[in-house]
Every structure is written in C-alpha cells, then in structure tokens.
Amino acid sequence: MVDVENEKQTHYREVEWLGKKFPKSDRAIKIRILLQLNTLVCTVLGIFWAICYSFFSRIDLAFIFLALFLVGVCSYFSAKKFSYHYLVGIAHALLLIVTAISLIDSPIEDVPRSAHVYFLPLAIGVVFVFNHKHKYMGIIFPRMCLMLFAIFGVGFLDMDVSSISPPENIRWIGCISNYLFSMMVLACILKLHISNINEKVDLAFSLAQAVSNNEIVVHYQIQVDKYGNPLGAEALVRWMHRERGLLSPDKFIPLAEESFLIRDIGLEVLRQSCELLQKWSEDPLLQKKYIAVNVSPVQLIDDGFVSDVIEVVKAAGVDPGLIELELTESALSMEAEKASLKIQQLRDFGIRWALDDFGSGFSSLAILKSLPVQKIKIDRQFIKDAKANESSKNLLKKILEISELMGMEAIVEGVEDQSQHAMLVDLGYAQFQGYFFGRPKLASDLTDSIRSSKS
C-alpha cells in the first residue's frame, strides 16, 4: 500500500511540475491541446444530448449528459493549470459515463451499440498524458478501457434495458455521432502521439551530441541583497541547436530527463559554472560570489551523482562553498532518506544546498526539516498573490519566520518591479532574484555587470 501511494505521489509531482516548471515544453503543450479537445467534445455532446433528452422527457438520460458537460468544464480549467487530481478525476468520470451509456445503449434490430467506441480514445488519451511512469493510470486504467470496449463489443453485457434505453427514433443519430466524434478524437490523439514520438527521436539524437559538440550554453541571472549588491548568480542552461537556434529549457530539459541525458547536461552546466568561479577567484571583487546550479530529480537518483559532482569541483580547483545546488521540490518524490543522504554527502564536502520553488505544493515542513538544505527559494507565485491578497502577504512573512526558525536563508525569485522589492524588504527578506535586478546573461556580461556595480 505504501509503494502504491509513493508511486502515485511521484507522478503527481511530475505532472504538475511539468506544467509549472516547463509550461512551454512540447509535451505540456500537447497535453493542453488534448484537454482542450476533450473540453470541446464533452461540452458539445453534453449540451446537445441533454437538451435532446429533455425534449423527449428523459430527464434521467439528460442528467448523464449534463455530467458529461461538467467534465468538459473541468477539462477547460485543467488545460490552464495541470492538476493531477483533476486529470485522474476527469479520466474516471469519463470511464463511468461511457460505461453507463454503453449499458443502456443495447443493440436493436437496425442499430448496433455504439457508445462503447469512446473507450478507445479514452485509453489512448490517458496513455499519452500519464505514460508508463504511472503504473495505474499509464497501464492498468487503459487496459480496463480496452477490456470494457471488447466486452461491450462482443455483447457480453447485452440485456433487456428497453425501458431505460434511448428513444428508438434517435438511435441512428446517436450511433452516427458516436462513431464520428470518437474516431475524430482518436485520430487527433494518434496524430499528437506520432508527432510527439518523431520529434522526440530527432531531438534526442541531437541532444545526445550536444555536450560533445559544445552546444550547451549557460546564462547567469544575478542574485542580490536588499541594497542591490550582487551576492552571486543562478546558472540557467540553454541549448544552441545547429538548426533551431538558441533553445530554452522548456524545449529540451523534459526530454533530457526522460532519456537520462540530463546527467551529462547537468554536469556540463556545473563544469562551466566552476570554470567561471575559477576565473572569479583571481579577482578580489568577485572571489566571494557564489553560483547556484539546478539539480534535476533524475540526477539525484543516479548512483554516481555524488562522486561525479565532487570530481568536477575538484578538477576546477574551486571552493565548494561557493557552489549552491538547487533542488526542485519535485525531487522530494523520491525517498526522502536517500535524497537526504546524498545531500548530506555533498554538504560534508562543502557544497551548499537550496530548495527551489518552495511553496509550489510538494514539500511539507516535516520533509523540509529532514533535508539538510541551507536555503529555500520562494516560488514567484507568492509575490504575485501577495500584491493583491493580504493573506498571501502574511503567508510570505510566516514563511520567512519558519525559515529563520529552521536556520535557513530565504531568497525570493521572480521580483519584477520596485513595488515588489519594497514590499519584500518590508517583510524582512534580504535576498532576491528577478528581472528587476537583471536578466540572464552570458558569463562575460555578468562579470562586467558585477564589476561595474562595485566601481
């Protein structure tokens, strides 16, 4: 039972993390298209048949299709912001509705059963959204749909339900619309799926050679204190694709994690960051500045992660204390004990740790306390909410108090203007990052920027 819950929680974090961290990734965009398609089909069919059956005084059937309409509404909101629970709820609601309609859609002399064909696009759609990483939603649920399609198709559940079946004079309309809409949806899903596979293969082949071809580019965004003085910077990876130009993380990091290429890419980002720190060590104005490097959950579960990081840092000859590894909250989907052990090993080596995107919904105070991190990075959504909501503003203040009680520093990301900065300073925050202080820059430009701020 514990393993099932852990696995469920893991994919919950992955799906919502994809929508939050990489909202413009190809997979996230295609999942939104699929949800929008589901919205269209469910609302159109739901409204049409609810009105139709109300006209025939079949309120029982009208309520079923009203439920279908509500599923479409839920799909609309899920397309805007991924929610694991919404996605699972939508899938199960559709399963129940299609099963109910198939039971009363018994074949008659001139009209075959047709409602069961919706099990096909439902099965394929769920596989596309959840894939094999989710044992239940990615494997068991689709098989249930296919099994029900076969059972209804061969007539195992045929029974005399003439008293509750749809009126015979509209059965042909229902049959035609069922096949038309289900095949249309199925064709769209397959097109998305096939294009997704082709794009993945092409991009993965190029990505596998990106490190060796020196195509991985690192930009740096400055981090400052409350007076605007530079403290360090965050390393942000980019890919200079030979044909597509400079690609943002949205376009390749999810694929890199799926294909485990993130290991080499992550180490390359760390190597370039250490190279910059080595150059800074020769300048009295820069030698105390740190660089924060993001760590993927996939990197953290790699058995060789700790030794690889130590090897890169030692090879560069830099102070480990000037390296800060940022761990996203989604990494907490793995066993906290294993994560804590690796974090502690690198902390013993001298590397600092920060928890990125704090407050996005994955971590609890108990888990946070168990992880030997020294800094939390407040999610940018808190700032947006705090400007318009007093309770969110108070929550920001409480988060700072909690971090201080736990002996952790706190930095706020996503600061975009003077008013946000002033509000955060009033609340007691002392470390910041965002466009207000500077956009991501190449290493040489960042170095010049820090030097000019000190002159």
Helices and strands as residue ranges (DSSP letters): H 2-21, H 26-55, H 59-80, H 84-104, G 115-118, H 119-130, H 135-135, I 136-140, H 141-154, G 168-170, H 171-207, E 216-225, E 230-241, E 245-247, G 249-251, H 253-258, H 262-280, E 290-295, H 297-300, H 305-316, G 320-322, E 323-328, G 329-333, H 336-349, E 352-358, H 365-370, E 375-378, H 380-388, H 390-405, E 409-412, H 418-427, E 431-433, H 443-454
